[in-house]
């Protein structure tokens, strides 16, 4: 039996598209997040990476 949202889904709640699990939408290898790390943005939570402005590859 599963409790809580599916950590492999983009949206923890399909009815609320402003919240997403970050690990399922990021593509940059230098951004590390946990299983249930989420981001809330009314203009599109799936665009999290566009808000990361000072994270450089070393």
Backbone as CSV, one residue per row, in Angstrom:
resi,resn,N_x,N_y,N_z,CA_x,CA_y,CA_z,C_x,C_y,C_z
1,UNK,0.847,-1.173,0.000,0.000,0.000,0.000,0.898,1.244,0.000
2,UNK,0.571,2.181,-0.870,1.360,3.409,-0.980,0.693,4.540,-0.206
3,UNK,1.507,5.256,0.547,1.029,6.421,1.276,1.694,7.656,0.692
4,UNK,0.943,8.689,0.492,1.506,9.922,-0.048,1.582,9.895,-1.560
5,UNK,2.074,10.977,-2.138,2.149,11.071,-3.595,3.274,10.209,-4.173
6,UNK,3.139,9.857,-5.422,4.145,9.076,-6.133,5.354,9.967,-6.422
7,UNK,6.539,9.668,-5.879,7.704,10.526,-6.087,8.222,10.509,-7.525
8,UNK,7.724,9.601,-8.356,8.135,9.539,-9.758,7.195,10.291,-10.687
9,UNK,6.129,10.840,-10.143,5.205,11.651,-10.934,5.721,13.082,-10.985
10,UNK,5.433,13.786,-12.060,5.852,15.188,-12.156,5.076,16.023,-11.153
11,UNK,3.770,15.815,-11.093,2.914,16.583,-10.192,2.434,15.692,-9.049
12,UNK,2.674,16.102,-7.804,2.207,15.298,-6.670,0.684,15.190,-6.629
13,UNK,0.018,16.200,-7.166,-1.440,16.223,-7.243,-1.785,16.715,-8.643
14,UNK,-2.344,15.853,-9.476,-2.644,16.222,-10.864,-3.594,17.405,-10.984
15,UNK,-4.340,17.690,-9.947,-5.276,18.814,-9.983,-4.590,20.150,-9.714
16,UNK,-3.347,20.108,-9.226,-2.616,21.343,-8.894,-1.337,21.368,-9.721
17,UNK,-1.389,21.966,-10.902,-0.247,21.978,-11.815,0.800,23.023,-11.457
18,UNK,0.568,23.828,-10.434,1.564,24.829,-10.034,2.626,24.230,-9.118
19,UNK,2.459,22.981,-8.702,3.414,22.307,-7.816,3.955,21.068,-8.533
20,UNK,5.288,20.943,-8.571,5.879,19.748,-9.179,7.037,19.246,-8.333
21,UNK,7.348,17.969,-8.508,8.542,17.397,-7.899,9.712,17.774,-8.801
22,UNK,10.693,18.484,-8.249,11.785,19.035,-9.046,12.608,17.953,-9.741
23,UNK,12.866,16.843,-9.074,13.749,15.821,-9.655,13.202,15.255,-10.964
24,UNK,11.909,15.403,-11.199,11.305,14.856,-12.409,11.273,15.845,-13.570
25,UNK,11.748,17.070,-13.354,11.742,18.060,-14.435,13.113,18.671,-14.712
26,UNK,14.104,18.444,-13.842,15.421,19.034,-14.075,16.221,18.195,-15.076
27,UNK,17.107,18.871,-15.802,17.966,18.185,-16.763,19.439,18.444,-16.483
28,UNK,19.762,19.436,-15.676,21.155,19.762,-15.367,21.715,18.775,-14.349
29,UNK,22.877,18.233,-14.665,23.504,17.233,-13.793,24.031,17.824,-12.490
30,UNK,24.229,19.138,-12.438,24.797,19.752,-11.229,23.731,20.267,-10.263
31,UNK,22.486,19.903,-10.473,21.409,20.240,-9.540,20.983,18.937,-8.865
32,UNK,21.142,18.881,-7.568,20.804,17.685,-6.794,19.612,17.978,-5.899
33,UNK,18.595,17.125,-5.942,17.404,17.295,-5.106,16.962,15.931,-4.583
34,UNK,16.152,15.941,-3.548,15.647,14.719,-2.955,14.396,14.199,-3.648
35,UNK,13.944,13.054,-3.199,12.771,12.393,-3.780,11.507,13.250,-3.737
36,UNK,11.303,13.950,-2.633,10.062,14.698,-2.452,10.275,16.209,-2.456
37,UNK,11.387,16.682,-3.016,11.624,18.122,-3.097,10.680,18.696,-4.142
38,UNK,9.922,19.702,-3.748,8.944,20.256,-4.681,9.136,21.752,-4.866
39,UNK,8.515,22.268,-5.918,8.595,23.684,-6.260,7.190,24.125,-6.635
40,UNK,6.808,25.304,-6.175,5.478,25.853,-6.438,5.630,27.167,-7.183
41,UNK,5.035,27.256,-8.373,5.106,28.470,-9.187,3.864,28.526,-10.060
42,UNK,3.075,29.558,-9.907,1.831,29.686,-10.672,2.064,29.883,-12.164
43,UNK,3.277,30.271,-12.560,3.564,30.469,-13.982,4.187,29.237,-14.626
44,UNK,4.289,28.150,-13.902,4.812,26.901,-14.454,5.927,26.322,-13.626
45,UNK,5.590,25.466,-12.719,6.571,24.876,-11.809,7.607,24.037,-12.550
46,UNK,7.246,23.528,-13.717,8.180,22.694,-14.471,9.353,23.488,-15.050
47,UNK,9.319,24.819,-14.919,10.401,25.686,-15.409,11.357,26.076,-14.285
48,UNK,11.511,25.234,-13.297,12.367,25.508,-12.142,13.782,25.913,-12.546
49,UNK,14.369,25.208,-13.488,15.763,25.468,-13.869,15.995,26.886,-14.373
50,UNK,15.011,27.504,-14.952,15.191,28.872,-15.454,15.361,29.872,-14.318
51,UNK,15.046,29.483,-13.106,15.196,30.362,-11.940,16.514,30.125,-11.199
52,UNK,17.280,29.134,-11.617,18.593,28.873,-11.020,19.595,29.728,-11.791
53,UNK,19.999,30.854,-11.196,20.826,31.816,-11.927,22.283,31.866,-11.491
54,UNK,22.623,31.368,-10.336,23.993,31.454,-9.839,24.522,30.095,-9.396
55,UNK,24.386,29.121,-10.250,24.867,27.779,-9.950,25.775,27.359,-11.097
56,UNK,27.064,27.484,-10.897,28.027,27.265,-11.967,28.684,25.897,-11.864
57,UNK,29.059,25.348,-13.010,29.794,24.086,-13.028,31.260,24.382,-12.763
58,UNK,31.872,23.635,-11.864,33.283,23.825,-11.542,34.050,22.568,-11.854
